[in-house]
Amino acid sequence: MLWLSRCIHRFLSALALIAPLLALDGAAAQTLKSVQERGTLLCGINKNLPGFSGQDARGRWVGFDVDFCRAVAAAVLGDADKVRFIPLDVPTRFTAVQSGAVDILVRNTTWTLSRETEYGLLFPVVTYYDGQGFIARKERGIVKAEQLGGGRVCVHAGTTHDAYAADYFESHGQKIDIVAFPAPPPLVKAYETGWCDAITGDVSALYGLRRTMAAPAEHVLAETVISKEPLGPAVRQGDDQWFSIVRWTHFAMLTAEEKGITSTALAGGTAQPSRFLSEDEDLFQELGLKAGAELRIIRSVGNYGEVYERNLGSGSPLGIPRGMNRLARDGGLQYAPPIH
Ligand SMILES: N[C@@H](CCC(=O)N[C@@H](CS)C(=O)NCC(=O)O)C(=O)O
């Protein structure tokens, strides 16, 4: 009988060892498989935030976040156009990921621990380092946020900004009236009519909101930035493979910039051959993708610097300086781990 009990014990121990692997394998392939079977990536985006996402005159989705969705589709489906863009507002953005209504959320969203735990999400990477700032009428001469003490600051409800502003003014011993609006149009209107002294939000969003105002040149950003707002894509927990694909899509764009590989050089056949672009050494295949994913990403949207400048930087009406989003070697925070 002893031999039988030993056998059973060994069998159960072996099962315990492989069970997590089996579970992981099942969960791991889920999102990639369903995206490939569907033939379309479902990407949750902002309906209209200049520079990040919106529709151009021809109805085509454009912007920094939109390009990230397109890059993932190029990697996964071989075609950057195979994306269905699903506009999500502030309250529905997280539940849409949780319920599977979207495969990925790319909507100027701040990575916080509470969002990961509350909604069962993970933020694989930071595509844009931002912070919370203030915009006010130029004539008010607001340079420091403290100059707004005793006044009224308006904010988009359900964002990180409401609580961060309250904490900030409290820690400076100042009273402030913070009023939250459900969407940008009434928020901007309340500010433009003089009801709010300032709007607070992500600095990048304030550049965008200023473009929607009647006289953009009459409004300036204060110098004060009161928070860390690491913006990036969010995915559901429990799918390591999908998490890695999303994360390495960003790192592929950064690596290309680090190596000076541009979409124009690729199109003109003048890109220097590199181990990163060599199909023989293509580690992206280990993520379940067809060979050449890095090439497809860069050909379709460009390297990180190209995407930044086109949508937000010098090549765009926003003209946001690269700042913290410069490559680490240029003094910024954007840094890709090595591929090999
Ligand atoms: N990064 C912040 C803010 C995101 C956010 O929704 N910002 C507002 C502007 S302050 C926005 O994008 N509004 C555009 C819209 O909802 O149409 C967060 O994740 O909570």
The ligand as an SDF file (V2000), in Angstrom:
LIG
                    3D

 20 19  0  0  0  0  0  0  0  0999 V2000
   -4.6170   61.3140  -17.3880 N   0  0  0  0  0  0  0  0  0  0  0  0
   -5.7960   61.6220  -16.6170 C   0  0  0  0  0  0  0  0  0  0  0  0
   -6.7830   62.5030  -17.3910 C   0  0  0  0  0  0  0  0  0  0  0  0
   -7.4250   61.8460  -18.5650 C   0  0  0  0  0  0  0  0  0  0  0  0
   -8.5660   62.6690  -19.2040 C   0  0  0  0  0  0  0  0  0  0  0  0
   -9.6370   62.0940  -19.4860 O   0  0  0  0  0  0  0  0  0  0  0  0
   -8.3510   63.9620  -19.4370 N   0  0  0  0  0  0  0  0  0  0  0  0
   -9.3710   64.8260  -20.0160 C   0  0  0  0  0  0  0  0  0  0  0  0
   -8.8710   66.2460  -20.1620 C   0  0  0  0  0  0  0  0  0  0  0  0
   -8.3150   66.9490  -18.6910 S   0  0  0  0  0  0  0  0  0  0  0  0
   -9.7250   64.3740  -21.4110 C   0  0  0  0  0  0  0  0  0  0  0  0
   -8.9730   63.7020  -22.0730 O   0  0  0  0  0  0  0  0  0  0  0  0
  -10.8670   64.7900  -21.9060 N   0  0  0  0  0  0  0  0  0  0  0  0
  -11.2490   64.5620  -23.2790 C   0  0  0  0  0  0  0  0  0  0  0  0
  -12.5720   63.8570  -23.4180 C   0  0  0  0  0  0  0  0  0  0  0  0
  -12.9780   63.1510  -22.4960 O   0  0  0  0  0  0  0  0  0  0  0  0
  -13.1730   64.0220  -24.4970 O   0  0  0  0  0  0  0  0  0  0  0  0
   -6.4580   60.3450  -16.1670 C   0  0  0  0  0  0  0  0  0  0  0  0
   -6.0910   59.2600  -16.6180 O   0  0  0  0  0  0  0  0  0  0  0  0
   -7.3650   60.4250  -15.3120 O   0  0  0  0  0  0  0  0  0  0  0  0
  1  2  1  0
  2  3  1  0
  2 18  1  0
  3  4  1  0
  4  5  1  0
  5  6  2  0
  5  7  1  0
  7  8  1  0
  8  9  1  0
  8 11  1  0
  9 10  1  0
 11 12  2  0
 11 13  1  0
 13 14  1  0
 14 15  1  0
 15 16  2  0
 15 17  1  0
 18 19  2  0
 18 20  1  0
M  END
$$$$
